[in-house]
Amino acid sequence: MGHLISHKYAKGLSSKKANFADNGNEPAKLKGIFMSFSTLKLSSSSMKSIQTAIDAISHNIANVNTTAFKENKPQFTSVVSKLGSAAGHSYSGTAIASINADFGQGNLRQSNLVTDLAINGKGFFTLQSTTGDVVYTRAGHFSFDGENSLVDANGNYVLSTGGSRIVAPITTETLEITSAGEVRILTEGDTVPQTLTQIQLASFVNPQGLESIGNSQYRESLNSGSPQFSAAEESGTGTAGSQMISGALEASNADLSTNMVDLIAYQRSYQSISRATQTANEILETTLALGR
């Protein structure tokens, strides 16, 4: 809205300069025009930024019950209008610098399903799609498919520390997963459980740099750095202090009450800036009218 208004009156400003030339109040009028332009420009920028923040907070609220969802936190930065500075005044506003995912630990919810896994600590499960793409998640609602492969709800394969799919023998009678992510099975005819494989975890130097692709899944990026693969409780790695909890799922770390308060605050700010924009527009119309 602010951009369209500025464009409209920029033409009016150029056509009025000659009329202002013989008017002793020209500096004051130009000052008023610059002030109004600056307000409109910064209001437009601020309103867009706040709307982006509102969208992010609304997304958090919609996912308070989504397994392992990580809430988005808008980060703002100050901007100064160069147009206002040209008139000898500086007018500041805000802009979205980034929207970062908060990878803080979510609460653990008991599910009592052996293949439901929660990471208590740092790290991500490594998944491979049917097309071979590798993605990362903390949502550990897993199960065995018709081919006895361990998969997530979308059919992505859970990978082992060797980067292979985890396939249980058809003769498996019981299965357990340890805090280190070891998959131990008891097959038909055996009396002692055997370790089948170990579930792989990935860690990143900058997890906030991961690219979110939806469904609580992420893809590595230049900002996140390359994944470091390891296992839970593996010393000397980024997941040394992490444990894998079987029979549990990590809950969303988005707090409903906090996000509702933030949403109301952003909405009020948006309304306030909208009123300021309307006032600046009226002032600009009046100032330009004085030159007629």
VENTABEL-V818882 format. One record per backbone hydrogen bond with DSSP energy under -0.5 kcal/mol. NH is the residue of the N-H (numbers start at 1). CO is the residue of the C=O. Records with the same first field share a line. If there is no record, write none. Layout:
NH = CO ; CO
This chain:
5 = 1
6 = 2
7 = 3
8 = 4
9 = 5
10 = 6
11 = 7
12 = 8
13 = 9
14 = 10
15 = 11
16 = 12 ; 13
17 = 13
20 = 16
21 = 17 ; 18
22 = 19
23 = 20
24 = 22
26 = 23
29 = 25
30 = 26
31 = 27
32 = 28
33 = 29
34 = 30
35 = 31
36 = 32
37 = 33
38 = 34
39 = 35
40 = 36
41 = 37
42 = 38
43 = 39
44 = 40
45 = 41
46 = 42
47 = 43
48 = 44
49 = 45
50 = 46
51 = 47
52 = 48
53 = 49
54 = 50
55 = 51
56 = 52
57 = 53
58 = 54
59 = 55
60 = 56
61 = 57
62 = 58
63 = 59 ; 60
64 = 61
66 = 63
68 = 250
69 = 66
71 = 69
73 = 100
74 = 72
75 = 98
77 = 95
79 = 93
81 = 91
85 = 81
86 = 82
87 = 83 ; 84
88 = 85
89 = 84
93 = 79
95 = 77
97 = 75 ; 95
98 = 75
100 = 73
102 = 71
103 = 101
109 = 249
111 = 247
112 = 247
114 = 112
116 = 113
117 = 115 ; 140
118 = 245
120 = 118 ; 243
121 = 119
124 = 202
125 = 137
126 = 200
127 = 125 ; 135
128 = 157
129 = 133
132 = 129
135 = 127
136 = 218
137 = 125
138 = 216
140 = 138
142 = 115 ; 140
143 = 151
145 = 149
148 = 145
150 = 166
151 = 143 ; 149
152 = 156
155 = 152
157 = 128
158 = 150
159 = 126
160 = 164
161 = 198
163 = 160
166 = 158
167 = 165
168 = 148
172 = 169
173 = 186
174 = 186
176 = 184
178 = 182
181 = 178
183 = 197
184 = 176 ; 182
185 = 194
186 = 174
187 = 185
188 = 171
190 = 187
194 = 185
196 = 183 ; 194
197 = 183
199 = 181
200 = 159
201 = 230
202 = 124
203 = 228
206 = 224
207 = 204
209 = 206
210 = 207
211 = 219
212 = 210
213 = 217
214 = 217
217 = 214
218 = 136
219 = 211
224 = 209
225 = 221
228 = 203
229 = 227
230 = 201
233 = 239 ; 242
234 = 231
235 = 233
237 = 234
240 = 237
242 = 239
243 = 120
244 = 179
245 = 118 ; 243
246 = 244
247 = 113 ; 116
248 = 116 ; 245
249 = 109
251 = 107
253 = 69
255 = 253
256 = 254
259 = 255
260 = 256
261 = 257
262 = 258
263 = 259
264 = 260
265 = 261
266 = 262
267 = 263
268 = 264
269 = 265
270 = 266
271 = 267
272 = 268
273 = 269
274 = 270
275 = 271
276 = 272
277 = 273
278 = 274
279 = 275
280 = 276
281 = 277
282 = 278
283 = 279
284 = 280
285 = 281
286 = 282
287 = 283
288 = 284
289 = 285
290 = 286
291 = 288
292 = 289
